Amino acid sequence: MNALKYKVTVKNGRLDLPCLNLPEGTVVEAILLIEENVKIDETEYLLSTEANRQYLTETIEELKNPENYIYVDPEML
């Protein structure tokens, strides 16, 4: 595996990488290292994928039904 390293700035929510002239369909693995001074919104991150959105939506719906709750008596712990 070959590695290339670029330091780029996000503009309009996109990364602009130099043209690498890679053939279409080339599989690449991208690892993003974010500088510490950047704060990521946790809610935005959790909703960033369809699988997460679906899971969270289903879980919220389950919470609307009290029969799904597990009650614990603290004195029994």
Residue frames as qw, qx, qy, qz and C-alpha x, y, z in Angstrom:
[[0.000, 0.890, 0.456, 0.000, 0.00, 0.00, 0.00],
 [0.395, 0.322, -0.011, 0.860, 1.25, 3.48, -0.86],
 [0.245, -0.746, -0.483, 0.387, 0.64, 6.50, 1.35],
 [0.244, 0.514, 0.145, 0.810, 0.21, 10.17, 0.52],
 [0.304, -0.600, -0.513, 0.534, -0.13, 12.94, 3.09],
 [0.130, 0.536, 0.251, 0.795, -1.71, 16.33, 2.46],
 [0.115, -0.436, -0.529, 0.719, -2.63, 19.14, 4.81],
 [0.018, -0.418, -0.530, -0.737, -5.83, 20.73, 3.49],
 [0.178, 0.126, 0.427, -0.878, -8.55, 23.04, 4.78],
 [0.194, 0.512, 0.836, 0.000, -12.25, 22.22, 4.68],
 [0.124, 0.177, -0.138, -0.966, -14.13, 24.66, 2.41],
 [0.632, 0.036, -0.191, -0.750, -17.92, 24.55, 2.08],
 [0.836, -0.175, 0.399, -0.333, -17.94, 21.20, 3.88],
 [0.930, 0.363, -0.032, 0.054, -15.58, 19.57, 1.37],
 [0.593, -0.537, 0.407, 0.440, -11.93, 18.59, 1.19],
 [0.600, 0.778, -0.136, -0.124, -10.11, 19.80, -1.88],
 [0.751, -0.365, 0.446, 0.323, -7.23, 17.40, -2.59],
 [0.096, 0.611, -0.543, -0.568, -4.68, 17.86, -5.35],
 [0.859, 0.349, -0.158, -0.341, -5.43, 15.88, -8.49],
 [0.569, -0.452, 0.684, 0.065, -3.75, 12.51, -8.10],
 [0.510, 0.436, -0.567, -0.478, -4.58, 11.20, -11.57],
 [0.364, -0.098, 0.908, -0.185, -5.82, 7.94, -10.07],
 [0.216, -0.117, -0.797, -0.551, -7.85, 5.71, -12.36],
 [0.612, -0.242, 0.006, -0.753, -11.61, 5.78, -11.78],
 [0.914, -0.189, -0.291, -0.211, -12.65, 3.01, -9.41],
 [0.462, 0.342, -0.637, 0.514, -9.36, 3.08, -7.49],
 [0.662, -0.641, -0.386, -0.037, -10.02, 2.09, -3.88],
 [0.261, 0.498, -0.419, 0.713, -8.47, 4.43, -1.31],
 [0.559, -0.571, -0.555, 0.233, -8.57, 4.47, 2.48],
 [0.084, 0.686, -0.074, 0.719, -8.83, 7.93, 4.02],
 [0.555, -0.474, -0.518, 0.445, -7.88, 8.75, 7.60],
 [0.023, 0.814, 0.082, 0.575, -8.73, 12.25, 8.83],
 [0.540, -0.291, -0.450, 0.649, -6.70, 13.70, 11.69],
 [0.060, -0.866, -0.299, -0.396, -8.49, 16.81, 12.96],
 [0.289, 0.365, -0.405, 0.787, -6.54, 19.50, 14.75],
 [0.287, -0.353, -0.757, 0.469, -7.47, 19.88, 18.41],
 [0.062, 0.231, 0.201, -0.950, -8.86, 23.40, 18.11],
 [0.420, -0.093, -0.532, -0.729, -11.77, 22.15, 16.00],
 [0.399, 0.022, 0.715, -0.574, -14.89, 21.28, 17.97],
 [0.243, -0.112, -0.837, -0.477, -17.16, 18.61, 16.50],
 [0.588, -0.162, 0.149, -0.778, -20.88, 18.82, 17.24],
 [0.245, -0.115, 0.951, -0.147, -21.75, 15.45, 18.80],
 [0.601, 0.436, 0.502, -0.443, -25.35, 15.50, 17.59],
 [0.532, 0.685, -0.297, -0.401, -24.28, 16.22, 14.03],
 [0.079, 0.454, -0.884, -0.075, -21.75, 13.39, 14.25],
 [0.400, 0.072, 0.866, -0.290, -24.32, 10.91, 15.61],
 [0.611, 0.582, 0.381, -0.378, -26.74, 11.79, 12.81],
 [0.092, 0.661, -0.521, -0.532, -24.06, 11.69, 10.10],
 [0.074, 0.135, -0.928, -0.339, -24.91, 8.20, 8.82],
 [0.627, -0.165, -0.395, -0.651, -28.20, 6.65, 7.75],
 [0.643, -0.160, -0.738, 0.128, -27.65, 3.65, 10.08],
 [0.221, -0.104, -0.549, 0.799, -27.17, 5.92, 13.11],
 [0.344, -0.062, -0.038, -0.936, -30.19, 8.07, 12.21],
 [0.680, -0.169, -0.571, -0.428, -32.37, 4.98, 11.85],
 [0.553, -0.159, -0.729, 0.371, -31.17, 3.44, 15.13],
 [0.069, -0.069, -0.407, 0.908, -31.68, 6.67, 17.08],
 [0.476, -0.107, -0.228, -0.842, -35.14, 7.21, 15.58],
 [0.697, -0.195, -0.664, -0.189, -36.20, 3.66, 16.49],
 [0.437, -0.128, -0.661, 0.597, -34.81, 4.03, 20.00],
 [0.152, -0.031, 0.195, -0.968, -36.67, 7.31, 20.57],
 [0.629, -0.165, -0.412, -0.638, -39.89, 5.62, 19.43],
 [0.647, -0.174, -0.728, 0.148, -39.28, 2.76, 21.91],
 [0.216, -0.042, -0.523, 0.824, -38.87, 5.29, 24.73],
 [0.388, -0.189, -0.115, -0.895, -42.37, 6.60, 24.08],
 [0.788, -0.262, -0.461, -0.314, -43.75, 3.30, 25.40],
 [0.369, -0.645, 0.509, -0.435, -43.33, 3.00, 29.21],
 [0.978, -0.099, 0.117, -0.140, -43.69, -0.79, 28.92],
 [0.783, 0.458, -0.269, 0.324, -40.13, -0.80, 27.54],
 [0.099, -0.776, 0.421, -0.459, -38.74, 0.78, 30.71],
 [0.731, -0.110, -0.614, 0.277, -36.80, -1.22, 33.26],
 [0.365, -0.808, 0.089, -0.454, -37.46, 0.06, 36.76],
 [0.646, 0.089, -0.600, 0.464, -34.86, -0.44, 39.49],
 [0.534, -0.824, -0.152, -0.111, -35.34, 0.13, 43.19],
 [0.293, 0.723, -0.475, 0.407, -32.10, 1.83, 44.35],
 [0.550, -0.548, 0.492, -0.394, -32.50, 0.30, 47.79],
 [0.978, 0.033, 0.189, -0.077, -32.29, -3.16, 46.25],
 [0.639, 0.665, -0.326, 0.209, -28.85, -2.43, 44.77]]
